[in-house]
C-alpha cells in the first residue's frame, strides 16, 4: 500500500511538473508570436489610428474652406459682370 502511494505521489508530481513546463512553453510561444506580429506590422508601415483621424479631420476642414472659397469666388464673379 505504501509503495502504491509513492507511485501515485510521484505520478502526481510528474504531472504537475509537466503542466508547469507546458504553461512555460505556452507563454514562450505567445511571446514569440507577439514579437513576430509586431515586427510584421512595423514592416508594413501602417498608419496609427490617431494619425489617420487627425489627417481626416484636417482634410474635412480644408474641404469646407475650399467650398467657402468657391462660393466667394462665384459671388465675386457675379458682381464683376455688368448687369443688364
TORPAZA-218938 format. One record per residue: x, y, z of N, C-alpha, C, O in turn; chain; residue in three letters; residue number from 1. Coordinates in Angstrom, 3 decimals, m for minus. Layout:
BEGIN
X;Y;Z;X;Y;Z;X;Y;Z;X;Y;Z;A;ALA;NUM .
...
END
This chain:
BEGIN
0.824;m1.190;0.000;0.000;0.000;0.000;0.867;1.252;0.000;0.594;2.213;m0.720;A;UNK;1 .
1.900;1.228;0.805;2.819;2.354;0.892;3.535;2.565;m0.437;3.788;3.695;m0.853;A;UNK;2 .
3.853;1.461;m1.089;4.514;1.503;m2.392;3.606;2.166;m3.425;4.070;2.990;m4.213;A;UNK;3 .
2.330;1.820;m3.433;1.405;2.375;m4.412;1.156;3.858;m4.142;0.963;4.619;m5.090;A;UNK;4 .
1.155;4.294;m2.882;1.012;5.727;m2.578;2.191;6.516;m3.129;2.019;7.610;m3.667;A;UNK;5 .
3.378;5.961;m2.995;4.561;6.642;m3.524;4.489;6.753;m5.040;4.862;7.776;m5.614;A;UNK;6 .
4.013;5.705;m5.677;3.892;5.724;m7.136;2.921;6.825;m7.551;3.197;7.596;m8.469;A;UNK;7 .
1.771;6.889;m6.857;0.795;7.927;m7.192;1.323;9.322;m6.867;1.054;10.275;m7.599;A;UNK;8 .
2.074;9.446;m5.771;2.677;10.731;m5.434;3.667;11.160;m6.515;3.667;12.311;m6.953;A;UNK;9 .
4.507;10.217;m6.938;5.474;10.523;m7.999;4.772;10.858;m9.309;5.177;11.778;m10.021;A;UNK;10 .
3.737;10.121;m9.619;2.979;10.367;m10.840;2.320;11.756;m10.783;2.349;12.497;m11.765;A;UNK;11 .
1.738;12.097;m9.652;1.113;13.404;m9.485;2.135;14.530;m9.592;1.862;15.559;m10.210;A;UNK;12 .
3.302;14.344;m9.000;4.351;15.358;m9.068;4.830;15.532;m10.511;5.036;16.655;m10.969;A;UNK;13 .
5.005;14.416;m11.223;5.445;14.496;m12.620;4.391;15.197;m13.484;4.729;15.961;m14.388;A;UNK;14 .
3.126;14.933;m13.201;2.068;15.593;m13.973;2.047;17.092;m13.682;1.845;17.892;m14.595;A;UNK;15 .
2.250;17.477;m12.437;2.315;18.903;m12.100;3.502;19.568;m12.775;3.377;20.680;m13.289;A;UNK;16 .
4.652;18.904;m12.781;5.834;19.457;m13.445;5.597;19.588;m14.948;5.987;20.583;m15.558;A;UNK;17 .
4.949;18.570;m15.546;4.663;18.610;m16.977;3.693;19.753;m17.291;3.845;20.439;m18.301;A;UNK;18 .
2.707;19.951;m16.432;1.761;21.043;m16.650;2.473;22.385;m16.527;2.198;23.303;m17.299;A;UNK;19 .
3.379;22.507;m15.570;4.148;23.738;m15.412;5.025;24.002;m16.617;5.129;25.138;m17.080;A;UNK;20 .
5.660;22.953;m17.129;6.500;23.112;m18.314;5.646;23.487;m19.527;6.053;24.324;m20.333;A;UNK;21 .
4.484;22.882;m19.662;3.604;23.194;m20.793;3.148;24.648;m20.710;3.054;25.328;m21.732;A;UNK;22 .
2.869;25.123;m19.512;2.470;26.521;m19.344;3.623;27.443;m19.713;3.408;28.479;m20.342;A;UNK;23 .
4.829;27.086;m19.336;6.007;27.873;m19.696;6.216;27.918;m21.198;6.540;28.965;m21.758;A;UNK;24 .
6.032;26.785;m21.843;6.167;26.724;m23.304;5.090;27.583;m23.958;5.362;28.292;m24.926;A;UNK;25 .
3.870;27.521;m23.432;2.779;28.318;m23.974;3.103;29.814;m23.873;2.897;30.562;m24.828;A;UNK;26 .
3.606;30.240;m22.723;3.953;31.655;m22.554;5.078;32.059;m23.494;5.063;33.158;m24.048;A;UNK;27 .
6.047;31.180;m23.676;7.166;31.474;m24.584;6.679;31.594;m26.021;7.103;32.493;m26.748;A;UNK;28 .
5.797;30.697;m26.434;5.243;30.754;m27.790;4.437;32.039;m27.976;4.533;32.681;m29.021;A;UNK;29 .
3.641;32.420;m26.971;2.876;33.669;m27.065;3.802;34.866;m27.233;3.526;35.763;m28.030;A;UNK;30 .
4.890;34.882;m26.489;5.850;35.978;m26.577;6.462;36.046;m27.967;6.595;37.129;m28.536;A;UNK;31 .
6.831;34.912;m28.510;7.442;34.865;m29.846;6.435;35.316;m30.903;6.779;36.084;m31.801;A;UNK;32 .
5.204;34.845;m30.801;4.180;35.204;m31.784;3.890;36.705;m31.725;3.786;37.357;m32.764;A;UNK;33 .
3.759;37.258;m30.510;3.519;38.699;m30.379;4.675;39.494;m30.967;4.461;40.493;m31.652;A;UNK;34 .
5.896;39.053;m30.701;7.073;39.744;m31.214;7.097;39.728;m32.738;7.377;40.749;m33.365;A;UNK;35 .
6.810;38.592;m33.329;6.791;38.477;m34.787;5.669;39.321;m35.382;5.863;39.973;m36.408;A;UNK;36 .
4.495;39.316;m34.747;3.377;40.117;m35.251;3.728;41.600;m35.210;3.441;42.331;m36.158;A;UNK;37 .
4.344;42.046;m34.123;4.734;43.450;m34.026;5.765;43.804;m35.093;5.713;44.893;m35.664;A;UNK;38 .
6.695;42.900;m35.367;7.699;43.143;m36.398;7.053;43.233;m37.768;7.397;44.114;m38.556;A;UNK;39 .
6.130;42.343;m38.064;5.448;42.350;m39.356;4.648;43.641;m39.525;4.696;44.271;m40.581;A;UNK;40 .
3.921;44.029;m38.494;3.134;45.260;m38.557;4.044;46.465;m38.744;3.727;47.380;m39.504;A;UNK;41 .
5.162;46.461;m38.056;6.119;47.561;m38.189;6.670;47.626;m39.611;6.832;48.714;m40.165;A;UNK;42 .
6.957;46.477;m40.200;7.481;46.434;m41.566;6.443;46.903;m42.588;6.807;47.376;m43.665;A;UNK;43 .
5.162;46.777;m42.263;4.106;47.175;m43.189;3.924;48.688;m43.218;3.220;49.199;m44.089;A;UNK;44 .
4.527;49.401;m42.306;4.437;50.859;m42.219;2.983;51.327;m42.179;2.582;52.208;m42.938;A;UNK;45 .
2.213;50.734;m41.297;0.812;51.110;m41.141;0.694;52.441;m40.408;1.572;52.816;m39.631;A;UNK;46 .
m0.390;53.137;m40.664;m0.644;54.426;m40.027;m1.388;54.178;m38.716;m2.292;53.345;m38.653;A;UNK;47 .
m1.000;54.904;m37.681;m1.704;54.786;m36.407;m3.083;55.415;m36.532;m3.273;56.356;m37.304;A;UNK;48 .
m4.025;54.911;m35.793;m5.410;55.385;m35.853;m5.497;56.873;m35.519;m6.241;57.611;m36.165;A;UNK;49 .
m4.741;57.315;m34.517;m4.768;58.719;m34.114;m4.297;59.616;m35.263;m4.882;60.670;m35.511;A;UNK;50 .
m3.244;59.194;m35.960;m2.733;59.969;m37.088;m3.755;60.020;m38.221;m3.947;61.065;m38.842;A;UNK;51 .
m4.405;58.896;m38.485;m5.422;58.834;m39.536;m6.581;59.767;m39.210;m7.030;60.527;m40.068;A;UNK;52 .
m7.066;59.712;m37.968;m8.184;60.559;m37.570;m7.821;62.037;m37.667;m8.632;62.848;m38.113;A;UNK;53 .
m6.605;62.389;m37.252;m6.166;63.789;m37.322;m6.107;64.259;m38.774;m6.541;65.368;m39.087;A;UNK;54 .
m5.577;63.429;m39.648;m5.488;63.792;m41.063;m6.867;63.899;m41.694;m7.118;64.803;m42.491;A;UNK;55 .
m7.762;62.984;m41.343;m9.125;63.023;m41.876;m9.819;64.318;m41.462;m10.503;64.941;m42.274;A;UNK;56 .
m9.648;64.722;m40.217;m10.254;65.967;m39.738;m9.672;67.169;m40.478;m10.401;68.089;m40.849;A;UNK;57 .
m8.359;67.157;m40.691;m7.710;68.245;m41.412;m8.234;68.346;m42.840;m8.509;69.443;m43.324;A;UNK;58 .
m8.371;67.216;m43.511;m8.885;67.200;m44.880;m10.328;67.700;m44.917;m10.713;68.424;m45.835;A;UNK;59 .
m11.121;67.316;m43.923;m12.510;67.769;m43.878;m12.569;69.285;m43.708;m13.356;69.948;m44.384;A;UNK;60 .
m11.755;69.840;m42.824;m11.731;71.288;m42.613;m11.286;71.995;m43.885;m11.866;73.011;m44.269;A;UNK;61 .
m10.264;71.466;m44.536;m9.788;72.080;m45.776;m10.841;72.000;m46.873;m10.976;72.927;m47.671;A;UNK;62 .
m11.580;70.912;m46.918;m12.666;70.784;m47.898;m13.733;71.832;m47.676;m14.252;72.411;m48.631;A;UNK;63 .
m14.066;72.079;m46.409;m15.058;73.115;m46.100;m14.533;74.497;m46.492;m15.283;75.329;m47.004;A;UNK;64 .
m13.245;74.737;m46.249;m12.641;76.016;m46.634;m12.657;76.198;m48.156;m12.922;77.294;m48.651;A;UNK;65 .
m12.377;75.142;m48.880;m12.389;75.201;m50.348;m13.795;75.508;m50.842;m13.969;76.320;m51.751;A;UNK;66 .
m14.800;74.865;m50.251;m16.188;75.140;m50.652;m16.549;76.604;m50.395;m17.188;77.243;m51.231;A;UNK;67 .
m16.141;77.134;m49.244;m16.428;78.540;m48.921;m15.728;79.466;m49.906;m16.311;80.458;m50.340;A;UNK;68 .
m14.487;79.155;m50.262;m13.752;79.984;m51.225;m14.386;79.914;m52.608;m14.411;80.917;m53.320;A;UNK;69 .
m14.893;78.765;m52.997;m15.564;78.630;m54.296;m16.819;79.489;m54.334;m17.093;80.158;m55.330;A;UNK;70 .
m17.581;79.469;m53.239;m18.790;80.301;m53.173;m18.428;81.779;m53.242;m19.070;82.556;m53.948;A;UNK;71 .
m17.387;82.157;m52.498;m16.947;83.552;m52.504;m16.482;83.962;m53.895;m16.783;85.067;m54.348;A;UNK;72 .
m15.756;83.093;m54.572;m15.279;83.378;m55.924;m16.453;83.522;m56.888;m16.467;84.408;m57.743;A;UNK;73 .
m17.430;82.644;m56.738;m18.613;82.724;m57.601;m19.355;84.037;m57.369;m19.831;84.649;m58.325;A;UNK;74 .
m19.461;84.476;m56.121;m20.117;85.747;m55.810;m19.346;86.917;m56.413;m19.938;87.842;m56.969;A;UNK;75 .
m18.020;86.867;m56.296;m17.197;87.939;m56.857;m17.319;88.001;m58.379;m17.385;89.082;m58.964;A;UNK;76 .
m17.348;86.837;m59.005;m17.519;86.805;m60.462;m18.893;87.342;m60.839;m19.041;88.017;m61.858;A;UNK;77 .
m19.887;87.048;m60.027;m21.226;87.530;m60.293;m21.331;89.035;m60.155;m22.062;89.670;m60.915;A;UNK;78 .
m20.626;89.617;m59.213;m20.664;91.062;m59.006;m19.822;91.779;m60.057;m20.079;92.948;m60.347;A;UNK;79 .
m18.851;91.129;m60.619;m17.953;91.768;m61.582;m18.558;91.891;m62.962;m18.073;92.681;m63.771;A;UNK;80 .
m19.592;91.142;m63.255;m20.206;91.237;m64.580;m21.225;92.357;m64.584;m21.966;92.526;m63.616;A;UNK;81 .
m21.271;93.118;m65.652;m22.250;94.221;m65.713;m23.656;93.656;m65.816;m23.909;92.693;m66.540;A;UNK;82 .
m24.559;94.275;m65.076;m25.943;93.804;m65.104;m26.696;94.503;m66.232;m26.446;95.669;m66.537;A;UNK;83 .
m27.591;93.791;m66.823;m28.324;94.351;m67.958;m29.614;94.998;m67.567;m30.333;95.511;m68.424;A;UNK;84 .
END
